């Protein structure tokens, strides 16, 4: 979906790449706080081998990571912008999480990366990327959720072929059908322990049924969906979310509904807000209200959906 499709809703939408950026002590504390016990509903922790990226599709238009980096005083997005690298203390954090998980017997999921794309092809990222692969192998009590908008680079950049570590969950973002058709063939030919989709922000109707068990490819094991949040967010038609839910139920695939985002169907809230009509081509008109992520919530079809794949315990 684009702003042009929404008729009754008006929605806005010179440094060397090899240069690294030093962190102040305050920024180190901020990053540490962000990393452990993540507020992202489908993971426990987040880890970023670096900060910075280049926008590649419509889901990137209102990138929260870019906005957060700017709040921290950094210009890190674009091909000519630097990437922000970190020291040894930052890289030791997952080792502590791994030790804690081993002691408690409770595996933890680590989203990598919330402020970057680990499959962005840049020569200045290769050293950090190699360090990440080793870190993953050294932390068998953590399940690493590698999410990318560049699945076409996976096979070229990972050191594994048919010997993927059993703690790697590999995912790609698919915000609409066009990107699903483009990205899924690259994702699903990899033999990672779990292959998952992040359909957030969901910007159009998705039909994943041909892809759940496509011949010659590995299956889809998990689907995450959600609407966009932020000041310039675009509304998600409720039929797109319920459609994905029904597809996952039909194929017995865990489904996680992360959020409505800033816009929620007027029928789902008692908050005092002026409804606005969302009219899209080939979709039924629906009244939406802008409440913000917290008030909009994450209830779909009368309940919350917190599906997650169950994988065998992995022992060091």
N, C-alpha and C positions, 0 to 999 in steps of 0.2 A: 504494500500500500504506500502511496505517497500523498503529500499534502494536496496535490492536485486532484486526487480521487475523492477527497472529503469536501462535499459541497457546503454543508451547513456548519462544519467545524473549521475554524481557521487556526492552523497550527504552524508556528514558526519552526520553522526548522533552523644563516651564514657561518654554522659551526661544524667542525669536522665530525663525521659520524663515528670516528674512533675515539673521540674525547669522552672521558668518563666524568661523572660529577661526584664530588665528595659530599658526604652526609654530615650534617650537624648532629650533635647529641640529641637534640629535640626531635629531629626527623627520624633518627634511629629508633627512638622510643615510640614514635607514632607508627612506624612500619612494623615494629615488634607487636604492638597492640593490635594492629590490623591483621597480622598473620595468624596468631593463635586464637582459637575459638572464634572463627569467622562468623559474621552476621549473615552470610549467604546461606540460605536455608538448606541447600543440598550438599554442603561440605562441612567438615569440622575445622579445618585450617586452610589458609591460603599461603602459597609461596611464590615469590617472584624472583627469578634469576636476574632479571633486570627490569627497568621501566622503559616504556616507549614503544611506539608502533607506527604503522602506516595504514590509513583507512583503505579498505578494499571493497566494501559493499554497503548497501542501504542501512544495515544494522549498525554500522559504524557512525552514522551521521551525527548522533547525539551521544557520542562515546563518554561514558561516565569516568573512565580511567583517564582520558585526556583532561577532562574538567578537574579531576582530583589533582593531577600533576600540576596543572596551572595554579590551583589553590596553594600548592606547596612551593610555587615560584619557579616552575620548570617548564620549558618549552621542548617537549620530547617527541612530538608527533610529526611525521613526515620523513621523506627519504633523506633530506639533508640535515635533519635534527640529530643530536646525539642521543645515545641511550644511557640510562643511569644505572651504574653498576654498584655492587655492594662488597663489603669486606668479609673476612672469615667468620666473624661473629654471626652475621646474618646466615651464612651457609651452615653453621652448626645447629641452628634452631631445629630443623627436621630431624637431626640425630637425637636431640632430646625428646622430641615427640615420639620417635620410634622406640626409644628406651622406655618411656612411660607406657606406650601401648603394649609393649612386651611384658611389662610388669603387671599390668592390669588385665591382660588378655583381651582387651577391646581394641580392635583395629580402628584406625582413624583414616578418613578420607582427606586428601590434600589437593585443593584446586590449584592448578598451575597452568596459566598464570592470569591473575586478575588484572594486571597492569601491563601486559605484554602478550605477544604471541610467540610461543617457543619455536614455531616453525617459520618465522620470518627469516628470509634468506638475506643475511648480511654477513660479510666476512668478519666484522668486529664482534659478532655474537658467537662465533664458533668455539672460542675457549670456554665461555660460560656454558654453552650448550653441552659440550663434552663433560664439563664438571657436573651438570645436572644429570646426565645419564648415569654417571658413576654414583651420584647421591641416591638416585632411585634404587639402584642395585644394592646399596648399602643400608637401605631402610625397608626391610621386608615386612615390617609390621604396619606400614603405611600403604594405602592404596592411592596412587598418584593419578589424578584426573587431568589429563593433558587435553585441553580444549583449544581448537584452532579454527581459524577461517581460511587456512591454507593447507588443506589435507593433501593437495597435489605434491607437497614437498616432503611429506612424512617419510616415504621410503628412501629418499635421497639423504635425509638428515639424521635418521636414527641408526644406531649400530646394530640393530636386531633385524632379523628376517622372519624365520619361523621359530625363533628362540626368544620371543618377547618375555621379559620378566613377568611373573604371575601377578604382580602388583601394579600393572599399568592398565588404566582405563583410558581409552582413546576416544575423543569426541570431536565433533565439528558443529559449527553454528549453521542452522538453516532457517532463515527468517521468512522465506517464501518458496514457492514451488520451483522457480527458476534456479535458485541456489541449491535446493535439494537435489535436483537432477544433475547439477554440475559437481557438487561436492561429495555426494554419497558414494559414487563408484570408487573414489580414491580412499575414503575412510574404510569402506567395508571389505577391501581386499587385504586388510591388515589383521594378523592373527593375535591381536591383543586380548587380554583376559575379558575385557568388556568393551563394547563399542556403544557410544551414547550420542544423543543429539541434544543440543541446546536450541530450542525454538523460542528464543527470547533475544530481543523483542520480536514477538510474532507479528509480522507485517502483512500477512496474507493467508489465504486458505492453503492447507497442506494436505496432500494425499500421499501417505507413506505406505499404503498397503502393498504396492508392488515391490517395496524395498525391504520389508521386514524379514522375508525369507527368500530373497532373490537367488536363483540358481547361479552357482559359480562364485558367490560372494558370501562372506560371513554375515550372520544375522545382526539386526539392531537389538540391543539388549536393554536399552533404557531411553526414555524420552522425558526431557524437561521442557516445560513451556511457561511462558509468562508474557505480560505486557510491559510496555516501556515506562520508565519513570524519569523524572526530571522536568525542568521548566519548559522544554520544547517537545515533550513526549507526544507520540502519535497513539491514538486509541486503538485497542485491539477489539475487533468484533467478537462478541461472545461465542458465535457459532464456530469460529476458528479453534477456540480452546476446547469446546465440547466435542468438536469433530475429532481432534487428536485423542481426546480421552476415549472416545468410542473405538477408534482404530486400535489403540493400545489394549483395550479390553478384549477386542476380538482376537488379537494375536498373543494374548497373555504376556504383554510386555509391561514392566513397571512404569508408572506414569507419575511424574512429580509436577504439580502446579505451583510455581514459585510465587506468582503475584499477579494481580490485575494491573499494577502500575499506577500511574496517576489518574487513569480513567477507569470507571467501573459502570456497568449497566445501572441505570436509574432504578430498575426494579429490585436491585439487590441491596439498596441502602435506604436508611431513614434519615440520613444527614440532610440538612437544609442546604440545597445547592440547586442552581438553575440547570435543568436538563437541556442538553443540546442534541439535536438529531444527527446521527451518523448515517449518511447515505453513501453507499459504495456501489459501484457497478456489480451486478450479479449477486447482491446480498440484500437481505431484508433490512429495511430501515430499523434502527434501534436507538433509543434515547440513552445517552451516556452523561455522566456527571464527572467533573474534575474534582477529586478529593485529595489527591496525594497518596503515595504508596501505603502509608500506615493505615489511614482510614479506609482506603479501598479494600485492603485485606487480601486474602487468598482463598476464599471460599468459592468453590465451583460445584454446581449441581447439589448444593446443600451441605457440602462437607469439604474438608481439606484432603489433598491427595499428596502423600509423602512416599510414593513408591521408590524403591531403590533395589538394585540387583543384589542377590545373595550369592556370594562366591565362597568356595571352600577356604577354610582357615589356612594361612600360609605361615609356615614355621621357618625361622632363621636356621 
